[in-house]
Amino acid sequence: MGRGRQKAKDAKIARQLKYTNHGGDLRELERELTSREASAPTHTADDSDEYYDRWADDED
């Protein structure tokens, strides 16, 4: 397949992807994202203090 034909084919596919409604369920996506946030571990101040204390003595 020549370069012109491939470019036209790629443009056709890109147009289809851009203008076709894929039927995404936005509410389902929202539920998935909020459930990940609730189950994700949170960063605590104790974690950063541990690293700071380890490296603080190196400058002395």
C-alpha positions in Angstrom: 0.0 0.0 0.0 1.4 3.4 -0.9 2.0 6.2 1.5 -1.0 8.2 0.2 -3.4 5.3 0.6 -2.1 4.6 4.1 -2.5 8.2 5.1 -6.1 8.3 3.7 -6.9 5.1 5.6 -5.4 6.6 8.8 -7.4 9.8 8.3 -10.6 7.8 7.8 -10.1 5.8 11.0 -9.3 8.9 12.9 -12.4 10.6 11.7 -14.5 7.6 12.7 -13.0 7.6 16.2 -13.5 11.3 16.5 -17.1 11.5 15.4 -18.5 8.1 16.5 -20.4 8.0 19.8 -18.8 5.1 21.6 -21.6 4.9 24.2 -19.3 5.5 27.2 -21.2 5.3 30.5 -19.9 8.4 32.4 -21.7 7.5 35.6 -19.9 4.1 35.6 -16.6 5.9 35.0 -17.3 8.2 37.9 -18.1 5.3 40.2 -14.9 3.5 39.2 -12.7 6.6 39.8 -14.3 7.4 43.2 -13.9 3.8 44.3 -10.2 3.9 43.5 -9.8 7.1 45.5 -11.4 5.6 48.5 -9.3 2.4 48.4 -6.0 4.2 47.5 -3.5 4.5 50.3 -3.1 8.0 51.6 0.2 9.7 52.2 0.9 10.5 55.9 3.3 13.0 57.4 5.1 10.1 59.2 6.4 8.7 55.9 8.0 12.0 54.8 9.5 12.5 58.3 11.2 9.2 58.2 13.0 10.1 55.0 13.8 13.6 56.2 15.4 12.3 59.4 17.5 9.7 57.5 19.0 12.3 55.2 19.2 15.2 57.6 22.4 14.0 59.3 24.3 13.8 56.0 24.7 17.6 55.8 26.4 17.9 59.2 
